Amino acid sequence: KLIDTDLEYNTPYGSHELRDEIAGIFNRHFAPVSPVQADSIVVTNGCTTAIEMLTFAMCNPGDHVLIPAPCYLALENDMGARAQAAVTPVQLPLDDAMEVRQIEHFEKKIAEIKNEGKQAKMLFLMSPHNPLGASYPRKVLQAFLKFASDHDLFVVLDEIYALSVFDRSDDVAPFESVLSWTDLDAYIDPSSVVVLHGLSKDFGLNGFRMGWAVSPWNQHIVNAMRCYSPFGYRPAYTDRLITKFLADREYIDSMLQISQAKLASHYQMVIKVLDQHAIRYIPCTAGHFVWLQLPISACIKTLRAQDKISVEEASDVKWTRENEILVWEEMLEKFGLYVPTGQSFFSAEPGWFRFTFSIDSDQLQLALDRLLKTCAP
């Protein structure tokens, strides 16, 4: 029920009690070198607002923000709509996406930007990655940070899926928050680095619209975000409710374990079907989805159903951006299945889709059945 303080203005960047509980999440699950303090945290109404605030603080209109692609499409709006940064996805071959050699593509892109008389101000990274569903190996993050240092870039590390890691096998790259690095200053001035997290993904509470940024190394960034925070208010009762929720630490830690186990089970359920039907995908270890490429049969089936090709022309069909949209529309309208297209993530190669498996098992089985109907000859 409502209490008196719910009817008042609350602290726009999060009450001390709320920020203290968020610090507890970092300190229990992110293995920080030094305990994260409440005063290093700014709470916003979703990470969208945090990203926009950071863009305002770090970039002038027209400054470039470099992002490895494929990447989350909404970043273009988050950084560009009001802050007017030039969101610049760096197209990468999928084989390079988790390799140090991708830095060559970034060096080429930043040289192009400088040759145009412009400048880049920020490198935005997601680890675990959206949509690839894997954590960057440490050597790759080291290379990114060194690149950012060489070119005087801020680095925003979105760790929104940090607590949705479901595969900790010895043969996969583990998730390691930069908050845990004892040698961070060997690669970059830590004052250039900000970490993001929030309720939407790991806690499944996207409707509460609450994210947070932490910068233990730069109080100036924290203070700048505090100045912007009145534009990202949350209701006082939301802060109070989430404070109480996060304060039940035994429940939170148990819930996260259950969530990770279910994600692992559902992922295995998905890849079993994908393997059986020879559908290409990128193995993942974290997050709520798998990045897959539908077989060309899905494209041919859609084009034939719409009388866009003859039987004789089927052998010449290739994935294109236009065909990708046609297949997406077919899945949605005919089979009632929504799977975002690769071009929604700035994918360089057409035919890729992001398939979400963080749903009830019965719904997941139905979604897989419908996906296979799309591919059936």
C-alpha positions as CSV (number, residue, x, y, z in Angstrom):
1,K,0.0,0.0,0.0
2,L,1.0,3.6,-0.4
3,I,2.7,5.5,2.4
4,D,3.1,9.2,2.9
5,T,6.6,9.4,1.4
6,D,5.3,7.8,-1.8
7,L,3.4,11.1,-2.5
8,E,6.5,13.2,-2.3
9,Y,9.5,13.9,-4.6
10,N,12.1,11.3,-4.2
11,T,15.8,11.5,-4.9
12,P,16.0,11.6,-8.7
13,Y,19.2,9.6,-8.9
14,G,17.9,7.0,-6.4
15,S,17.5,7.0,-2.7
16,H,20.6,6.1,-0.6
17,E,18.8,3.0,0.6
18,L,18.1,1.9,-3.0
19,R,21.7,2.6,-4.2
20,D,23.0,0.8,-1.2
21,E,21.1,-2.4,-2.2
22,I,22.3,-2.0,-5.8
23,A,25.8,-1.8,-4.5
24,G,25.1,-5.1,-2.7
25,I,24.3,-6.7,-6.1
26,F,27.6,-5.6,-7.5
27,N,29.6,-6.6,-4.4
28,R,28.0,-10.1,-4.2
29,H,28.0,-10.9,-7.9
30,F,30.5,-8.8,-9.9
31,A,33.6,-9.5,-7.7
32,P,34.7,-5.8,-7.6
33,V,38.3,-5.1,-6.7
34,S,37.0,-2.6,-4.1
35,P,33.5,-2.6,-2.7
36,V,31.1,-0.5,-4.8
37,Q,29.7,2.3,-2.8
38,A,26.2,3.9,-3.1
39,D,27.7,7.3,-4.0
40,S,29.2,5.8,-7.2
41,I,25.8,4.7,-8.5
42,V,23.2,6.7,-10.4
43,V,19.7,5.2,-10.8
44,T,17.7,6.0,-13.9
45,N,14.3,5.0,-15.4
46,G,15.8,2.2,-17.5
47,C,19.3,1.8,-19.1
48,T,17.9,3.7,-22.1
49,T,18.0,6.9,-20.0
50,A,21.4,6.1,-18.5
51,I,22.8,5.6,-22.0
52,E,21.3,8.9,-23.2
53,M,22.6,10.8,-20.1
54,L,26.1,9.4,-20.7
55,T,26.0,10.4,-24.3
56,F,25.0,13.9,-23.4
57,A,27.9,14.0,-20.8
58,M,30.6,12.5,-23.1
59,C,29.7,13.6,-26.6
60,N,28.9,16.8,-28.5
61,P,26.3,16.6,-31.3
62,G,27.8,14.8,-34.3
63,D,30.5,13.0,-32.3
64,H,30.8,9.3,-33.2
65,V,30.0,6.4,-30.9
66,L,31.6,3.2,-32.0
67,I,29.7,-0.1,-31.4
68,P,30.6,-3.6,-32.6
69,A,27.9,-5.0,-34.9
70,P,25.7,-6.9,-34.8
71,C,24.4,-4.8,-31.9
72,Y,21.2,-3.6,-30.2
73,L,19.3,-1.4,-32.7
74,A,17.7,0.8,-30.1
75,L,21.2,2.3,-29.3
76,E,20.8,4.4,-32.4
77,N,17.8,6.1,-30.8
78,D,19.2,6.1,-27.3
79,M,22.3,8.1,-28.4
80,G,21.1,9.9,-31.5
81,A,17.5,11.1,-31.0
82,R,18.2,13.9,-28.4
83,A,21.9,13.8,-27.7
84,Q,22.5,13.8,-31.5
85,A,25.6,11.5,-31.4
86,A,26.5,9.7,-34.6
87,V,25.9,6.1,-33.7
88,T,28.5,4.1,-35.8
89,P,28.1,0.3,-35.9
90,V,31.4,-1.3,-37.0
91,Q,30.5,-4.2,-39.3
92,L,32.3,-7.3,-38.4
93,P,32.5,-10.8,-39.9
94,L,30.9,-13.2,-37.3
95,D,34.2,-15.1,-37.1
96,D,35.9,-11.9,-35.8
97,A,33.2,-10.9,-33.3
98,M,34.9,-12.5,-30.3
99,E,38.5,-12.2,-31.5
100,V,41.2,-9.6,-31.0
101,R,41.6,-9.1,-34.8
102,Q,38.3,-7.2,-34.8
103,I,40.3,-4.2,-33.6
104,E,41.6,-3.8,-37.1
105,H,38.1,-2.9,-38.2
106,F,37.8,-0.3,-35.5
107,E,41.2,1.2,-36.4
108,K,40.0,1.5,-40.0
109,K,36.7,3.1,-39.0
110,I,38.2,5.7,-36.7
111,A,40.7,6.6,-39.4
112,E,37.8,7.2,-41.8
113,I,36.1,9.4,-39.2
114,K,39.2,11.5,-38.6
115,N,39.8,11.8,-42.4
116,E,36.3,13.4,-42.6
117,G,37.3,16.0,-40.0
118,K,35.1,14.5,-37.3
119,Q,35.9,12.7,-34.0
120,A,34.8,9.7,-32.0
121,K,34.2,10.1,-28.3
122,M,32.8,6.8,-27.0
123,L,33.2,3.0,-27.4
124,F,30.1,1.2,-26.4
125,L,30.4,-2.5,-25.6
126,M,27.9,-5.2,-24.3
127,S,29.3,-8.1,-22.4
128,P,27.6,-10.5,-22.3
129,H,26.8,-9.6,-25.9
130,N,23.4,-8.8,-27.4
131,P,22.6,-10.6,-29.8
132,L,25.5,-13.1,-29.8
133,G,24.9,-14.3,-26.2
134,A,28.5,-14.7,-25.1
135,S,31.0,-12.8,-22.9
136,Y,34.0,-11.2,-24.5
137,P,37.2,-13.1,-23.6
138,R,39.5,-11.0,-21.4
139,K,42.1,-10.6,-24.1
140,V,39.5,-9.0,-26.4
141,L,38.3,-6.6,-23.8
142,Q,41.9,-5.7,-23.1
143,A,42.4,-4.9,-26.8
144,F,39.2,-2.8,-26.8
145,L,40.3,-0.8,-23.8
146,K,43.8,-0.3,-25.2
147,F,42.3,0.9,-28.5
148,A,40.0,3.3,-26.6
149,S,43.0,4.6,-24.6
150,D,45.0,5.2,-27.7
151,H,42.2,7.2,-29.3
152,D,41.1,9.0,-26.1
153,L,37.6,7.4,-26.0
154,F,35.2,6.9,-23.1
155,V,34.2,3.3,-22.7
156,V,30.6,2.4,-21.6
157,L,30.4,-1.3,-20.7
158,D,26.8,-2.6,-20.7
159,E,26.8,-5.6,-18.4
160,I,23.0,-5.9,-18.4
161,Y,23.1,-9.7,-18.9
162,A,25.9,-10.3,-16.3
163,L,23.7,-12.4,-14.0
164,S,22.2,-14.4,-16.9
165,V,25.3,-16.4,-17.5
166,F,24.3,-20.0,-17.7
167,D,27.4,-21.8,-19.0
168,R,30.5,-21.6,-16.9
169,S,32.3,-24.5,-18.5
170,D,36.1,-24.4,-18.6
171,D,36.2,-24.2,-22.4
172,V,34.1,-21.0,-22.7
173,A,35.1,-17.4,-22.0
174,P,33.8,-16.5,-18.5
175,F,32.1,-13.3,-17.8
176,E,34.4,-11.0,-15.9
177,S,33.2,-7.5,-15.0
178,V,35.7,-4.8,-15.5
179,L,34.9,-3.9,-11.9
180,S,36.8,-7.0,-11.0
181,W,40.0,-6.2,-12.9
182,T,43.0,-5.6,-10.7
183,D,45.0,-4.3,-13.6
184,L,42.4,-2.1,-15.4
185,D,44.8,0.9,-15.4
186,A,47.3,-1.1,-17.4
187,Y,45.0,-0.8,-20.4
188,I,43.1,2.5,-19.9
189,D,42.6,5.3,-17.4
190,P,39.7,3.8,-15.3
191,S,38.2,7.3,-15.1
192,S,37.1,6.8,-18.7
193,V,35.0,3.7,-17.9
194,V,31.4,3.4,-16.9
195,V,29.4,0.1,-16.2
196,L,25.7,-0.3,-16.8
197,H,23.3,-2.8,-15.3
198,G,19.6,-2.9,-14.3
199,L,16.4,-4.7,-13.6
200,S,15.1,-5.4,-17.1
201,K,17.1,-8.5,-18.1
202,D,18.6,-10.4,-15.2
203,F,15.6,-9.8,-13.0
204,G,12.9,-9.9,-15.7
205,L,11.4,-6.6,-14.4
206,N,11.6,-4.4,-17.5
207,G,8.1,-2.9,-16.7
208,F,9.6,-1.2,-13.6
209,R,11.9,0.9,-15.8
210,M,15.0,0.9,-13.6
211,G,18.6,0.8,-14.6
212,W,21.8,2.1,-13.1
213,A,25.3,3.3,-14.0
214,V,28.3,2.9,-11.8
215,S,31.6,4.7,-12.0
216,P,33.8,4.1,-9.0
217,W,36.7,5.8,-10.8
218,N,35.1,9.1,-11.9
219,Q,32.9,11.2,-9.6
220,H,32.7,13.9,-12.3
221,I,30.7,11.5,-14.5
222,V,28.5,10.6,-11.6
223,N,27.8,14.2,-10.8
224,A,27.0,15.0,-14.4
225,M,24.5,12.2,-14.5
226,R,23.0,13.4,-11.2
227,C,22.4,16.8,-12.9
228,Y,20.5,15.1,-15.7
229,S,18.6,12.8,-13.4
230,P,15.5,15.0,-12.8
231,F,14.7,14.2,-16.5
232,G,14.6,10.5,-15.6
233,Y,12.6,10.4,-12.4
234,R,11.0,7.3,-11.2
235,P,7.9,7.3,-8.8
236,A,8.9,7.3,-5.2
237,Y,6.9,4.1,-4.5
238,T,8.9,2.3,-7.3
239,D,12.2,3.1,-5.6
240,R,10.8,2.0,-2.2
241,L,9.4,-1.3,-3.7
242,I,12.6,-2.2,-5.5
243,T,14.7,-1.4,-2.4
244,K,12.6,-3.8,-0.4
245,F,12.9,-6.4,-3.2
246,L,16.7,-6.2,-3.5
247,A,17.0,-6.2,0.3
248,D,15.8,-9.8,0.4
249,R,19.3,-11.0,-0.5
250,E,18.6,-14.7,0.2
251,Y,15.7,-14.6,-2.2
252,I,17.5,-12.6,-4.9
253,D,20.5,-14.9,-4.9
254,S,18.3,-18.0,-5.0
255,M,16.1,-16.5,-7.8
256,L,19.2,-15.8,-9.9
257,Q,20.4,-19.4,-9.5
258,I,17.0,-20.7,-10.6
259,S,16.9,-18.4,-13.5
260,Q,20.4,-19.4,-14.8
261,A,19.5,-23.1,-14.5
262,K,16.3,-22.5,-16.5
263,L,18.1,-20.5,-19.2
264,A,20.6,-23.4,-19.5
265,S,17.8,-26.0,-19.8
266,H,16.0,-23.9,-22.4
267,Y,19.1,-23.2,-24.4
268,Q,19.8,-27.0,-24.6
269,M,16.2,-27.5,-25.7
270,V,16.7,-25.0,-28.6
271,I,20.0,-26.2,-29.9
272,K,18.9,-29.8,-29.9
273,V,16.2,-28.8,-32.4
274,L,18.6,-26.6,-34.4
275,D,21.2,-29.3,-34.6
276,Q,18.6,-31.9,-35.7
277,H,17.5,-29.7,-38.5
278,A,21.0,-28.4,-39.5
279,I,20.1,-24.8,-38.7
280,R,23.2,-22.7,-38.2
281,Y,23.6,-20.8,-35.0
282,I,26.3,-19.1,-32.8
283,P,26.9,-21.1,-29.6
284,C,26.1,-18.9,-26.6
285,T,26.7,-19.0,-22.9
286,A,24.7,-16.1,-21.5
287,G,21.6,-14.0,-22.1
288,H,18.1,-14.9,-23.3
289,F,18.5,-15.7,-27.0
290,V,20.4,-17.4,-29.7
291,W,21.7,-15.9,-33.0
292,L,20.7,-18.2,-35.8
293,Q,20.6,-18.2,-39.6
294,L,17.5,-19.8,-41.2
295,P,18.2,-22.2,-44.0
296,I,17.7,-20.9,-47.5
297,S,14.7,-23.2,-47.7
298,A,12.8,-20.6,-45.6
299,C,13.6,-18.0,-48.1
300,I,12.6,-20.1,-51.1
301,K,9.4,-21.2,-49.4
302,T,8.3,-17.6,-48.8
303,L,9.2,-16.4,-52.3
304,R,7.4,-19.3,-53.9
305,A,4.3,-18.7,-51.7
306,Q,4.2,-15.1,-52.9
307,D,4.8,-16.1,-56.5
308,K,8.0,-14.1,-56.6
309,I,10.0,-16.9,-58.1
310,S,9.4,-19.9,-60.3
311,V,10.5,-23.5,-59.4
312,E,13.4,-23.1,-61.9
313,E,14.6,-19.9,-60.1
314,A,14.7,-21.5,-56.7
315,S,18.2,-22.8,-57.0
316,D,19.5,-19.2,-57.6
317,V,17.9,-17.8,-54.4
318,K,20.2,-16.1,-51.9
319,W,19.6,-14.3,-48.7
320,T,19.2,-10.5,-49.2
321,R,17.9,-7.8,-46.8
322,E,14.7,-7.7,-48.8
323,N,14.2,-11.5,-48.6
324,E,14.9,-11.4,-44.9
325,I,12.0,-9.0,-44.3
326,L,9.7,-11.1,-46.4
327,V,10.5,-14.2,-44.3
328,W,10.1,-12.2,-41.1
329,E,6.6,-11.0,-42.3
330,E,5.7,-14.6,-43.3
331,M,6.7,-15.9,-39.8
332,L,4.7,-13.2,-38.1
333,E,1.5,-13.2,-40.2
334,K,1.2,-16.8,-41.2
335,F,2.7,-18.6,-38.2
336,G,2.3,-16.1,-35.4
337,L,6.0,-16.1,-34.5
338,Y,7.9,-12.9,-33.8
339,V,11.7,-13.3,-34.3
340,P,13.6,-10.0,-34.8
341,T,15.6,-9.8,-38.1
342,G,19.4,-9.5,-38.3
343,Q,19.0,-6.0,-39.9
344,S,17.4,-5.0,-36.6
345,F,20.8,-5.5,-35.1
346,F,22.9,-4.0,-38.0
347,S,23.9,-7.4,-39.1
348,A,26.3,-7.3,-42.1
349,E,25.1,-10.7,-43.4
350,P,21.4,-11.2,-44.2
351,G,19.3,-14.2,-43.1
352,W,20.2,-14.0,-39.4
353,F,17.5,-13.8,-36.6
354,R,17.5,-13.5,-32.8
355,F,15.5,-16.3,-31.3
356,T,14.5,-15.8,-27.6
357,F,14.3,-18.8,-25.3
358,S,13.6,-17.1,-22.0
359,I,9.9,-18.1,-22.0
360,D,7.8,-20.9,-20.6
361,S,8.8,-24.3,-21.9
362,D,5.4,-24.9,-23.5
363,Q,5.6,-21.6,-25.3
364,L,9.2,-22.4,-26.3
365,Q,8.2,-25.7,-27.8
366,L,5.4,-24.0,-29.8
367,A,7.8,-21.3,-31.0
368,L,10.3,-24.0,-32.2
369,D,7.5,-25.9,-34.0
370,R,6.5,-22.7,-35.8
371,L,10.1,-21.9,-36.6
372,L,10.5,-25.3,-38.3
373,K,7.3,-24.7,-40.3
374,T,8.9,-21.6,-41.7
375,C,11.8,-23.7,-42.9
376,A,10.0,-26.8,-44.1
377,P,10.2,-27.2,-48.0
